[in-house]
Amino acid sequence: MPRIEFELTTTVAPARFIAALTDFSPARAETWPNVDEEHLKVHEVGPTWADVTEGSSLAGGVWERNRYDWSTPGTVRVETSESNTWLPGSSWLYVVAPAGTGSHIKVAVDRRPANLRGRVVALLLLVAGKRALRGATEQVLRKLQQPAA
């Protein structure tokens, strides 16, 4: 069960980053590199939560149905309820705090493999996951730093 943690400091304001985390419009696939449009399905969205299936073509198609919760200010919790790769209870946790004119972001990812595909992806995460997930988050932050078109 890989657990990956990393931290980033950025000029992106906390509200802007959390808004990107909780934007489930079709633009989500453009913002987040690990989300393909064909794997994105929004089941239901409430004022501080969402039930969403998302994923990518990685390893033949990895998807998960997640419950997003942003009811605690500065925190977005994402818990897997169903997946073709991960057991329920697998999760992401984002803690976003003001830092100067930007943000300090702490990310914790817990993955519980459900099958052979999950074990293979988990092994890849153990080897290169921190760098890959940090890099994907930095890519999102670069997009968010650009002025709106």
N, C-alpha and C positions, 0 to 999 in steps of 0.2 A: 504494500500500500504506500505509494509515494506521497510524500508531503513536500510541497515546494513553497518556499517563502522568499519574497524579495521586496525591496523598497525602492521608491523613486521620488525624486523631487522635481517639480516642473513649474513652469510659468502659467500653466492652465489652472484656472480658478476651480476650487472644489465643486461648486455648483455646476460648472460646465462639464466636468468629468463625470459626475454622478448623472447628469442629464443624458450623457452619451451611453452610460451603462444601462440606463432605464428607458432608452428610446427603442421601442419595438416596431417602429415603422419600417418600410422597405429599405430605408437608408442604413439600417443596422448592418446589413451585409456589406455596404460600402465602407463603413467605419471600422468594423471589427474583422481583422484578417482571417480569423478562425471560424467565421460564419459564412456559409454559402446561402444564397437566396433560395435555392431549391430545398434546403434543409430547414428553413425558417418557417415556423407556424406558430402564430399567436393564438392561444386558446382562450385566454381571458386576462383582462387587465383591470386592477382596482386602483385606488388612490395611492397606495404604498406597496403594491405587490403585483406580480404578473406570473402567469402560468404559460410557459413558452417552450416549444421544441425547437432546438437549433443544433447545428453541427456543420461538418465539412466533408469534403471528399477524401480526406486523409485516411489512409489505410483501408481503402475501399468503401468509405462512408462511415463516419463516426457521428452518431447523433445522441442527444440526451434531452429529456423533458425536464425542465427545471422550474422550480418555484423561486422567484426573485422576491426579496423582502428588503425595502429601504425605509421601514418605519422608524428606525433609529437614526437620528441625524448623523450624517457623515459615514454611514455604514451601509453597504449593500451585501446582503447574504444571498447566496445562490445554492440551492440544494437540489440534487438530482432525485427525481421520483421514478424515472424509467429511462432505460438506455439500452442500446445494442452493444455497449462496451463496459459501462460502469454500473456498479451496484447502487441501489437507492442509498442515500446518505452521503454519497460523494459530494464534494462541495467546493465553492469558491467563496472567499471572504475578502472584501475590499474595505479598508478603513482609510478615509480621506480627510485630512486635516489641513487647515490653512497654514501656509508657510510663506511668509513675506507677502508678495503679491500673487503667489501661486498656491501650490498644494504639495503636501507630502503624502504619498500613497503607499500603504502597506497592503500586500497581497499574500494570501495564504490559499493554497490549492491542495485539497485532499482527494486522492483518487483511489477507489476500491475496485479492482478489476472484477468483472462479472464472468469472463470467459477467456478463451485463448487470445482473441483479439485484444481484450483489455490487458492481459498480461504482457503481450508484445508491446502495446503502446505504453504501458506502465514502465517497462524496461527502458524504452526510449526516453521517457520522462526522467527516469533516474539518471541516465547518462547525459542528456542535453536539455532537459525540461526547463530548468531555471533560466538558462540563457535564451531558449526559444520563447518561453512565455513572457519573460522580461522584454525581449526584442519586439514581440507582438504588441505589448502594452506601450512601448516607446513609439511604435509606428502609429498607434491610435493617438497618442499625445501630440505627435508631429502634425497629424491631420487637424486636431483640435486647435493647434496654435495658428493655423492659417486663417485669415479673415474669411468670414462667410461670403459666399458668392452671390 
